[in-house]
């Protein structure tokens, strides 16, 4: 296994290697937008970021930030060792449906109660996820929902060879 080498952050940047484990939840006033099918399906300047060692931030938007009809309950669930049991939603925008592209923790574990009533979006499954106008790059691997912007430096978990990090 190759050990990651922390990229030193520049001015105004954060290193994901300075994020804690277990993860931290912090409020964000950044403008967050999600676009699907050419339509803005979510927009807010009141979200939460979940910050975990080696991962780019995952943004959790309040349910009220989503356009009417943009969320449709989807089958399935998953388990996070930190946050608890997640349930899923399809995102609908324009003429597109992104299956199980959003998730929430209806009964988050202790320490993550702030996430109740908020949803995260998998950036690789939508047209764009934007943070203060910057389009985020999806975290590699298809499992994690991190949003990579110029604000954060890695290396990031998720790509080939990072499983044991």
C-alpha positions in Angstrom: 0.0 0.0 0.0 1.3 3.4 -0.9 1.2 5.9 1.9 -0.3 9.2 0.9 1.7 12.4 0.9 -0.2 15.4 2.3 -0.3 18.3 -0.2 0.5 21.5 1.7 -2.4 23.9 1.5 -1.9 27.3 0.0 -3.5 30.6 1.1 -7.2 30.1 1.7 -7.0 26.3 1.3 -7.6 23.4 3.6 -5.9 20.0 3.6 -8.2 17.1 4.1 -5.4 15.6 6.1 -6.1 18.2 8.8 -9.8 17.0 9.0 -10.6 14.9 12.1 -11.5 11.2 12.5 -14.2 10.7 13.6 -15.7 13.3 11.3 -16.8 16.8 12.3 -20.0 18.6 11.2 -19.8 22.3 10.7 -22.2 24.9 9.4 -21.5 26.5 6.1 -22.8 29.8 4.6 -21.4 29.1 1.2 -23.9 29.2 -1.7 -24.6 25.6 -2.6 -26.3 24.7 -5.9 -27.2 21.4 -7.4 -28.1 21.2 -11.1 -29.8 18.3 -12.9 -31.3 18.1 -16.3 -30.3 21.8 -16.8 -32.5 22.8 -13.8 -31.3 24.0 -10.4 -32.9 21.4 -8.1 -31.4 22.7 -4.9 -30.0 26.0 -3.7 -29.0 27.2 -0.2 -26.6 29.3 1.8 -27.3 27.4 4.9 -25.8 23.9 4.8 -23.5 21.7 6.8 -20.1 20.3 5.8 -19.0 16.9 7.0 -15.2 16.9 7.3 -13.3 13.6 7.6 -9.6 12.8 7.3 -8.6 12.1 3.7 -12.1 13.0 2.3 -13.2 16.2 0.6 -16.2 17.8 2.3 -19.6 16.4 1.8 -22.4 19.0 1.9 -25.7 18.4 3.5 -28.5 20.7 2.4 -31.8 21.3 4.2 -34.7 19.6 2.7 -36.4 23.0 2.1 -33.5 23.9 -0.3 -34.7 21.4 -2.9 -37.3 22.4 -5.5 -40.7 21.0 -5.3 -40.8 17.5 -7.0 -37.0 17.2 -7.0 -36.9 14.5 -4.4 -38.5 11.1 -4.7 -38.0 8.4 -2.1 -35.8 5.5 -3.4 -35.4 2.0 -2.1 -32.5 0.8 -0.1 -30.4 1.9 2.8 -26.8 1.9 3.9 -24.9 2.2 7.2 -22.2 4.7 8.1 -20.1 3.8 11.2 -20.3 7.5 12.3 -23.6 8.8 11.1 -25.9 5.7 11.3 -28.4 4.4 8.8 -29.0 6.4 5.6 -32.1 6.4 3.4 -32.0 7.4 -0.3 -33.8 9.7 -2.7 -33.9 9.9 -6.5 -33.3 13.4 -7.8 -35.5 14.7 -10.6 -34.7 17.7 -12.7 -35.6 18.7 -16.2 -36.1 15.4 -18.0 -33.5 13.6 -16.0 -33.7 11.3 -12.9 -30.6 10.5 -11.0 -31.3 7.3 -9.1 -30.4 7.2 -5.4 -28.3 10.3 -5.9 -29.3 11.9 -2.6 -29.3 10.5 1.0 -30.2 11.5 4.5 -29.9 10.2 8.0 -33.5 10.2 9.5 -32.1 9.3 12.9 -28.4 10.3 13.0 -26.0 8.9 15.6 -25.0 11.0 18.6 -22.8 13.9 17.5 -24.4 14.1 14.1 -27.9 15.3 15.1 -27.4 18.5 13.0 -27.8 16.4 9.9 -31.4 15.5 10.6 -33.6 17.0 7.9 -30.7 17.5 5.6 -29.6 15.6 2.4 -26.3 15.1 0.7 -26.0 14.7 -3.1 -23.6 12.5 -5.0 -21.9 15.0 -7.4 -21.0 12.4 -10.0 -24.7 11.7 -10.6 -25.8 15.3 -11.4 -24.9 17.9 -14.0 -23.2 20.1 -11.4 -22.7 20.7 -7.8 -21.5 24.3 -7.1 -19.9 25.9 -4.1 -20.0 29.7 -4.3 -20.2 29.4 -8.1 -17.3 27.0 -8.5 -18.3 23.6 -10.0 -17.1 20.8 -7.7 -15.2 17.8 -9.0 -16.7 14.5 -7.7 -14.7 12.4 -5.3 -13.4 9.3 -7.1 -14.6 5.8 -6.5 -18.4 6.2 -6.8 -18.9 5.4 -3.1 -18.1 8.6 -1.2 -19.9 11.9 -1.9 -17.2 14.4 -1.4 -17.1 17.7 -3.3 -13.6 18.8 -4.5 -13.1 22.5 -5.0 -10.0 24.7 -5.2 -10.5 25.3 -1.4 -9.3 21.8 -0.5 -6.2 19.8 -1.3 -5.5 16.1 -0.9 -4.7 13.5 -1.8 -8.3 12.2 -1.5 -9.5 8.8 -0.5 -11.7 7.0 -3.1 -9.4 6.4 -6.1 -7.5 3.2 -6.9 -5.0 2.2 -4.2 -6.7 4.3 -1.4 -8.8 1.6 0.2 -6.5 1.1 3.2 -6.0 4.8 4.0 
